[in-house]
């Protein structure tokens, strides 16, 4: 994840947000998550499992 890479390089959270053109709160939430969670979260939608329980017919 690019956010984690930029943070490891020493970028401040606000600078990361500006560089990636995303909200600063988004940067905070992504940095709070473990890398594994982020990788799973970023799986392309066609590869995600659909939760059919929440779908109403």
Secondary structure as a PSIPRED ss2 file (coil, helix, strand):
# PSIPRED VFORMAT (PSIPRED V4.0)

   1 X C   1.000  0.000  0.000
   2 X H   0.000  1.000  0.000
   3 X H   0.000  1.000  0.000
   4 X H   0.000  1.000  0.000
   5 X H   0.000  1.000  0.000
   6 X H   0.000  1.000  0.000
   7 X H   0.000  1.000  0.000
   8 X H   0.000  1.000  0.000
   9 X C   1.000  0.000  0.000
  10 X C   1.000  0.000  0.000
  11 X C   1.000  0.000  0.000
  12 X C   1.000  0.000  0.000
  13 X H   0.000  1.000  0.000
  14 X H   0.000  1.000  0.000
  15 X H   0.000  1.000  0.000
  16 X H   0.000  1.000  0.000
  17 X H   0.000  1.000  0.000
  18 X H   0.000  1.000  0.000
  19 X H   0.000  1.000  0.000
  20 X H   0.000  1.000  0.000
  21 X C   1.000  0.000  0.000
  22 X C   1.000  0.000  0.000
  23 X C   1.000  0.000  0.000
  24 X H   0.000  1.000  0.000
  25 X H   0.000  1.000  0.000
  26 X H   0.000  1.000  0.000
  27 X H   0.000  1.000  0.000
  28 X H   0.000  1.000  0.000
  29 X H   0.000  1.000  0.000
  30 X H   0.000  1.000  0.000
  31 X H   0.000  1.000  0.000
  32 X H   0.000  1.000  0.000
  33 X C   1.000  0.000  0.000
  34 X C   1.000  0.000  0.000
  35 X H   0.000  1.000  0.000
  36 X H   0.000  1.000  0.000
  37 X H   0.000  1.000  0.000
  38 X H   0.000  1.000  0.000
  39 X H   0.000  1.000  0.000
  40 X H   0.000  1.000  0.000
  41 X H   0.000  1.000  0.000
  42 X C   1.000  0.000  0.000
  43 X C   1.000  0.000  0.000
  44 X C   1.000  0.000  0.000
  45 X H   0.000  1.000  0.000
  46 X H   0.000  1.000  0.000
  47 X H   0.000  1.000  0.000
  48 X C   1.000  0.000  0.000
  49 X C   1.000  0.000  0.000
  50 X C   1.000  0.000  0.000
  51 X C   1.000  0.000  0.000
  52 X H   0.000  1.000  0.000
  53 X H   0.000  1.000  0.000
  54 X H   0.000  1.000  0.000
  55 X C   1.000  0.000  0.000
  56 X C   1.000  0.000  0.000
  57 X C   1.000  0.000  0.000
